[in-house]
Amino acid sequence: MGKQRSPAGLRPWLLQIGIERLGICFPVITELLRGAHLKEPENPEKAQAIVKWVDQILNTSFTLMAMTPEIASIYARMTTVPALRHMWTVQRKEKHNRLGHDLMISAVSIFYRAPIITNNVEDFLTITELFPLPGVYDPFSERWCVGPPFEVPLPPFDRTSLDPMELKLPTL
């Protein structure tokens, strides 16, 4: 949560896809805001910048994928699967408590049939073995880690791309 800038090429790539084709869901917003609250005691200015950044994201044309009773049902079912337990309980051997949202993000993805774009694919690969996901794409490796059941045209990812429209996508 401490990164000042998004990885090189990511913002131009997202703009090439088109903000209107991208979605964001409450678990992602929660992860971002939780990071701000955790940062607040040591760096209140940074925490406030994160909150402002989230507000800017929410004021763009991203589709906001609402939580529904059907998503709650999928998520509840996921939390009963022993193989996924490490994603919804505190692990005693870990130094820090981890509040993961990957199961909830997956439930939203399944309900909306929306592929997930992430470079943190490990948990999603475990989830899709039990609850098939409609695609998991890692833009940095430019590959579908879980292929979508339908065509999803994506531009090539170019780390050297400069962001010609810096104001279109909020920066932190």
N, C-alpha and C positions, 0 to 999 in steps of 0.2 A: 504494500500500500504506500510505500515511500517514494515511488518513482515520480520524478518531476515531469517527465515527458513520455509520451507514448513511444513505443519502438519505432525506429526509422521505417518509413514507408507505410505504416499502418493507417494513419489518418487519410492519406491520399487513396489508399486501396478501399477503405470504407466509403469514401466519397464516390469512387468509381462504381461501386455496387449501387449506391444511391440510398440516402437516408430513408427514403420512403419504402425501400425493400427490407430494411432492417428493423428488428424489434428489440425491445428491452422488457424485462419482467421484474416483478417486485423482489424476488430473491436476489437479483443482481443489484438492484437499488439498495436493498438491505445490506449486502456485502460492502458496497461502497460507503454507505453512511456509517456502518459499524466501524469501518476503518478510520473514519473521521473521528468518531467518539473515542476510539482507543488512542488516537494520536493526540487528542485534546490536552491531557495533563502535561505532556512533555513539549508540545508545540502547538499552542492554540491557534496561531496564525495559519499554520499548515492545515489544521483541522477545519478552520473556517473556509479556507481555499477549496478544500475537497467538497464541503457542503455547497458552496457556491457553484462549483463545477457540476455537481449532480443536478442542481437546480437548472443550470444551463442546458444540460443534456435533456432534462424533462421538458424543456421549452422548445426542443427541436421537433422535427417531423417524425421521429422514431415512433413506430407503432408500440403502444403500451399494452402488453399482453396481460389482461386482467386475470386475477385469480378467480376460479369458479369452483362450485361444489364438485364437479367432475375431476378437476385437478386435485382437490383435497382428497378425493377417493383414491386416485392413482398414487399420490404421495403417501397416504396412510397405508396402502398395500405394500409399498416399497419399504416402509419402516417396520414391517413384520418379517422381512426376509433376513435370516441370520447372516448370509454372505455379505449383506450390505450394512451390517450392524456398525462397523467402524465409521460409517458416514453419518450416523445419527445418535451416537453415544460418545461420551467422553472416554478416551483411552487412557488407562492408568499409567502406561509407560511413557506417555508423551509429556514433555516439559510444560507445554502450554495447552490450554483448552482450545480446541478447534471447533468453531461453529461453521460447519459445512452446509452449503446450500445446493450442492450438486444434485441431490435427489429431487429437491423441489424444482430446480431448473429443468431437470429431466422430465418431471411430471408436466410442466408447462410445455416443454418441447413436444412431448407425445400428444398432448391434447390439441395443440395448435398445428401439429405436423410441421413444426419449424425446426430446421436443422440448427445445431449449435455451432457457433464459431468460437474457438478457444485454442490456446496453445497449451492448456493444462488438460490433456485428454485422458490421463490415466484412470481417474474415477469413472468417467463416462464410458470407457471401454469395459469396465466391470459391470456397470449398470446395464448396458445394452445387451449383455449376455442373458439377463433375466427379464428385462423390460426393453424390447427393441426400440431404439431411438431412430428418428427420421433423418439421421445424418449428424456426423461430428466432423467438422473441418478445422484443420490446423493451418492458418494462413502462412505461418513462418516456414513450415515444411512443404507448403502448397500441396497438401494431400488430404483426401477424405479418409479419415481413420475409421469412420463408419459411413459407408456409402448410402446416399439418400435413395429412396425408392422412386424418385422422380428427378427430372433434370433440374439442376440448379446452376445456371450460368454464373461463373465467377471470373473476374479479370485476373491476370497473373499478378502475383505479389512482387513488387519491386522495392527493395530496401533503399534504393537510391532516389526514389521519387520524392520530389519536393512538393510541399503542400501549397498548391496555388490558391486555395480557398480557405486560408487559416481561420477565417471568422465563421465559416459554415458549420464546423464541428468544434464544440468547446474544447479548450485545452486546459490542462492543469499545470 
